[in-house]
């Protein structure tokens, strides 16, 4: 996945320092999400480990980070457009969580999406100050 994104951005001549950092953050968050879903969550459920809802909300916490930073890597262009994009992603993920079937709705997932969306937004603001066009 990362190789394809790098190749696409190099072809467009759009692979700058900011895109490198956002790609790394997105890929690391995706890796953590999938490893936790695959290994830690089954172990925690099977052994009844209480991990403060970490294994339950991993898709909405690190998955939110992965979605935001991967989309910023692919289509992020400028400060104003990127802020709009981040806000649309967070709102879209919240709506997606709210539209889940009543039996699948989880308040902890909604909170994780909001909290990690805000963390991502703040992190991106710091990255923009360091690497972005101002």
N, C-alpha and C positions, 0 to 999 in steps of 0.2 A: 504494500500500500504506500509506504513512504517513498519507495523508489519511483513509483508512477507519478506521485505528486511532484517530486523533485524534477523529474524529466519534463513534465508538463510546464512547470514554472520556468525551467531553463529555456525551453523552446519559446516561451512568451517573453523571455528576457526580463523576468519579474521575480528573480530569486535573490532577494536582498537579505540583510542581517535580521530584520524584523520577521520576515517569512521563515527564516531558518529557525529562529527561536520559537515562533508559534507552532511550526511543524513538530519540533521536538517535544514541546509541551503536550500537543495533541496526541502524538504517538505514545508518549509515556502514560498519559491518562487512559488511553485506549488499552494499552497493555495491562495496566493495573486493573482496569475494569474486567477485562476478560480472564485474567489469571485468578482474580478473586471470585468471579462467578463460577469458574471451572473447578477450583480447588478448595478455597477457603469456605465458601457458602455451603457446599455439601457436607464438609467436615463439621462446620458449626451446627448445622441442622441435625446431623446424625448424632453428635455428642452433646446436644443441647447446651452449646456454649453461648452465653450472653455477651455479645460484643458491642453493646450499646447501639444496636440496630445497624452497625456498619455493613454486615453481610446482606441485610435486607435492602439497604438503600444505595448500594454500590453503583447500580446502573444509573441512578438519578444524581449521584454526587460526582464521581469521576467521569461518568458518561456525559454529564452536562459539560464538564471541562473539555472532554475530547471533542464533543460536537462543536462547541464554540471555537476552539482554537484550530480545528481542522477546517472549518468553514472560513475562518479568518485567513488561513493560509491560502485557501483556494480563491476566494473572491474579495478579500479585503483590499481596499485601494487607498483610502484617505481617512483622516481622523473622523470627519463628520459621517461619512458613509459607514465606517467601521462601527461607530457607536450605535448607529441605527440598526446595523446588522446584528450586533450583540443583543440589543434589546428585543429585536424580533425573534431571535433564537430562544431567549429566555421565556418570552411570552408564549411562543409556540410550544415549548416543552411543558409549560404550566398548563396550557389549554389541553395538550395531549394527555396529561395526567388527569385533569378534571373530567375529560370525556371518556375515561376508562369505564368499563362496566361497574355498576355499584359494588359487585363482589370483589372487583380487582382494585378499587380505589384504596390508596394507602396514604394517610395523612403524613406519615414520616417521609414518604417519597416526595410529596409536595414540598415539604419543608426543606429536604435535601436539595431539590432542584432550585429553590429560591436562594438558599444560603450559598450553594456552590456557584450559582449564576452571578451572585453579587461578588463573590471571591474572584471569579473569572473576570468580571468587569473591572474590578479594581486592579487586578494583576495586569490586564491589558493596558489600563491607563498608565501604569508604571512603565511597561514596555514601550508604549508610545512616546513617553517622555524621554526614554533612553535611545530608542532606535528609530522612531517615527519621523515623518516629515512634519515640521512645525513652522 
